[in-house]
Amino acid sequence: MSSGRRQDHVVACRTRGGAQTIVTCAVTCAAVCATACSSSGPPGSDDEPNRLSIATGTTSGIYYPVGGAMSEIINGEIDGLSASVEATGASVENMRLLGRGDSDLAIAQGDVVYQAYHANGEFTGDAIESQSLMVLYPNVYHAVSLASVHADIGLDCFGDIAGHRFSVGAAGSGNELATNLVFDALDLSPESDITREQYAYADTARALLEGEIEAGSWVVGEEHASLSELEATSPIHLIPVCDDEREQVTRRHPFYRTHTIRAGTYATVEHDVLTIALWNVVAVSPEMSEERGYELAKTLYENVDAISQVYDSGARYLTLASLRNSPVPLHPGLVRYAEEQGFTVPEELKPGTGG
């Protein structure tokens, strides 16, 4: 599986107020080989590789440093096991790498993991079975306007964007895909119910400030830099996904979860905003042994502070309670660890339940 793959860089990154500083530390193949060859793997891993590859994302994104932190934890805490990160095109590519056995751990967004598991969307006719080893943090659906626009036209629920100019995200982006799924669930058409624009985040912010659109979507982690920069120029309004809307979306697309953006997350938003979110997970193959999964889950969850240091906005989500948001069943090793810690794993998330 992964023992013949090249070694990429291990990354440490610290995020403060949305600004990322990435320090890349080269890990030589010779050093890794020395580690891999000098010790046997963890318990129960005689037939498993002792070098793991973690599929992440682009070097400018957050998956890459999160994967780097995970690899440093594994390298420092588990005797006889080493890990490296692979820079990739993110979620869809990562699930394909996992399915081919070219990566051992894949960081991916919940909708992609769900679609791969159920052989639909990008994976129609090509199921990729996986289980969650960790549930990380949510990518939150932000429907964003300006406070001044909201005062003029009233954007109290997501459906109120009908008849207005709205940016669904850059063409072909994950943001556009997520937005289209929300429209689908609410029986709205992005072609006819709005004046659709397809801007990336920076251009959406510019278009809002210049009055070219009334609102736009961001599917991002909370405190995203582009939103902080936008509200530094003009107070923002986050459009709620109202109760009936959330129920429709989560019923139609079970990988979405209800989410609350807490008051004060953004300086100009002084009240809680109810919306939906897609959770990022660390996916592994069901072929990973229970012992290997247990050792990895235990080590990663007991060292989550190192992951929090590279993305501190996600720190409060790195708990076993977040496992309830997994889009697919949990790995049996994770179930064992979670139950040892007193967490009650929902029956539908136990292996063999079908997801």
N, C-alpha and C positions, 0 to 999 in steps of 0.2 A: 504494500500500500504506500505508505508515505516515506519509507526509509530511503528511497532513491531520489526523492525530490530535492531540489536545490534549497539552500538556506537563504532566506531574505533577512532584512534588518529587523531587529527588535527595537521597538519605539517606546519612549516614555514621553508623555505630553501632559501638560498642565493647562487646564482651562480656567480662565478667570474672566467673568463678565462677558463670555462669548468669544474672547480673543484667545487663540491657540498659539502656543509656542511649542514646536516639536523639536525634540532632540533625538537624533537618530544615532544609535549605537551599533556599530558593525559587530556581528557575531560570526566568527570565522568557522568555516566548515571543519577545519582541523580540531578546533576546540570542542565543537559539538560531537564530532565523531569520537573524540577521546572520552567524552562523558558517556556517550551511548554505548561504547564498547567496554567500558571499565566496570559496569554494573549490570546486574540483571534488572528487568522491569519490576514494577510494583506487583503485589500479590495478585495471582490469577491472570497474569498477562504473558505467560510463556509463549503463546502463539500470536501475540499482538506486537505491533511495532513499538520500539522504545523511543522513536522519534516521531513527534506529532507535528502536523501542519495545521495552522489556524488560518482559514480563509477569511479575509477582512473586507477591505474596500480600497478606495484610492488613498494615496498618502496625504491628501488634503482633507479627508473626512475624519469622522470620529471613530468609525469602526477600526481603523488601522491602529491608532494609539491604544484603544481598548484591548484589541488583540495583543498588542505589544505588552501591556500590563499583565495580561493573562499568561503570556509566555514566560515573562520574568518570574511570576509566581510559581509556575510549574517547574521551571529550571532551578529555582532556589529552594523549593520545598519538597519535591518528590525525588528521592534517590533513584537513579537508574532510568529516569525519564526526562526527555528534553523536548522543547517545543520551539517552533519558529513561526513567524507570521508571513503570509503571502499577500502582497498587494493585488487587488482584483477589482473587477467592475461592480462589486458589492452583491446584493442579495441574490439576484437570479443566477449570476455566475457561480456564486458560492454554493448554492444548492445543487447545481450541476456538477461542480467539483466534488461535493460530498457524495452524490449519487454514483459517480464514476470511481470513487475510492481514491481520488487524487488529493483530498483533504480529509482530515479527521474531525475537525471542529469547524463549523461554519456559522459566522455571525450573520443574521439575516432578519429582515422585517417580517412580522407575523403574517401579513397577507400572502407573502411569497412562500413562506414555509407551509401555510395552509393549502395554497393552490398546488404546490408540488406534491403534498401528501395526498390530495384528492384528485390529482391529475386534471386540473382545470386551469383556466387563465393561460399564463405563459407555458404551462406544462400539460396542456390538453393531450391526452393519450400517452403521456410519459410520466407516470407516477414516480416520485422519489420519496420513499419512506424515510422518516426521521423521527427522532425523539428529542425533547428539550433536555439539555444538561444544565442550563441556567436560563432564567428570565431576567433580562437586563433592565431596560428603561423604556418608556413609551415615546414613540413619535406621535406628537399630539396634533390633531387637526385644528389649526388656527384659521378661522374665517375672519379676515382683518379688514377693517375700514378705519377711517379717521373719526375722532369724536365729533368734529364739525359736520361731517357728512351724516353721521347718525342723528345729530340734532336736527338736520334738515329733512331727512326722508324716513327715519325710524327703521332701524335694522335690529328688531328685537328677537327674531328667530331666523334660522338659516334660510327658510323659504322666502323671507322678505327680499332676498336678492333678485327674485324673479322680476323681469322687466328692467334690470339695471345692467351696467357694464361691469363685468367680473372677469378677473384673470384666474384661469384654472391651473396655471403652472406651465412651464415650458413644454413645448410639444414633445411627446414621447417620454417625459420624465415620470418618476415615481409619484411626484406630486400630482401630475395630471391624472395618472391612473387612479390614485386614491380619491381624487375629487370626482372623477367619472363614476366611481362606485357609489359615492354618496348621492350624486344626482340620480343614479339608477334606482337606489333604494327608496328615494323620495318621489319617484315618478316624475322627475324633472328632466328636461332635455337641455344639455349644454349648447345645442345648436339653435334651439328656438325659444327657450324660456329666458335666456339672458343674451346680452351682447357679449360674445365670448372673446376674450383676449388670451393669448398664450405666452405669458411673460415668465422669465425666471425671477427669482426672489428680488434681486436688486432692481430689475426693471419694473416689477410690480410695485415696489416701494416708490420708485420715481413716478410712475403713472398715478399713484394715489396722490402724491404731493402736487402733481401738476394738473390734477382734476380730469385725467383721461379715463379713469375708472372710478367706480364707487366702492369696490371691495375686491379682495383677492385671497387666495388660499396659500397657506404655508403648512406643510406636513413635516414638522421638525421637532427636535427636543426643545423643552422649555428654555426660555432665556436665549433664544437664538440671536446671534449677533446682529443680523439684518433687521430684526424687529426692535432691538434695543436702539439701533442707529436711527430707525424710522421715528420712534417716539421721542428721540432727542430733538427732532425737528418739529414734530406736531403730535399732540396726544392721540393715542390710538383707541379704537373701539373694537373689542373682540365680540363677534356675533355669536350668541349662544346657539347650540344645537338643542332645540327645546325638547321637552319630555317625549312627546309623541314622535318627533323626528328621530331621537336617539333609539327609541324602541323599534322603529321601522328599519333603521340602518343595522342595528345589531342583530335583528331577526333575519334580515336578508343576507348579511355578511357577518358570520359569527366571529371572525377574527378581529372585528372592531369591538372595543370595550368602552363603556361609559367612563368619562374622565372629568376631573375638576381641575381647571387652572386656578390656582389659589390667588386670592387678592394679594397684590404686592409683588407677584411674580414679574409683572411689568410695572414700571414706576407710575404710569399714567392710567392703570386699570386698578381701581380701588375696591372691586368686589369680585367674589368667586364667579367663574364662568364655566357652565356645564357644556361639555363637548364630547368628542369621542377620540379614541387613540388606537394606534397600532403598536403592539409591543415588540421590541427587539429581543431575539432569543439566541442562545448558542445551541445550534442543532448538531446532533451526532447521529451516526448510523445505528439502527437497532442491533447491528452485528457487534457493536462494542460490548465487551463483557460487563456483567454487573459489577465485578470487582474493580475493573478499570474506571467505570463510570462513578462508582462510589468514591474511589480515591481522588478523582478529579473534582467531583462536586464538593466533597468535604474540604479539599485544599482551597478551591477557589472561593467558596462561601466564607471560609474562615479567614480569608485574606482580602475581603472586598475593599478594605480601605485603600489598597494599592490601585484598584480599578477606579475608585471614587476620586483619587488624586488626578487622574487624567480626564475625568468628566464629572466635575463636582455637582453639576445640576442633576445628574442621575443618581447621586449618592443615596437619597432617601428611598429609592426604589429597589436597591440591591438587598432585598430581604426575602426570606422564604415565603412571606405572605404574597409576594408578587407572582408566585408560581400559579396562582389561580388564573392568571391571564395568558397562560400558555396556549398557543393555537393548535398544538398537537399533544399526544400523550408524553408523559415524562419518562426519562430513562429509568430503568429499575434501580440503578445505583443511586440516582438522585432521590427516588422515592424512599429507598432505605435510609439515606442520610436524613432526609426531611422528617421522616417519622421518628427517627432517633432523637431529633431535636424537639419533638412534641407537636410538629405541624401535621394537621389532618389533611391528607391529600384527597381532593375530590375524586370520587369513583371514576368519573368520566375521563380523568387525566392519568389513570393508572395504565400501564402497558397492557395491550391486548384488548382495549375497550373500543378501538376503531377510530378514536379522535373526534 
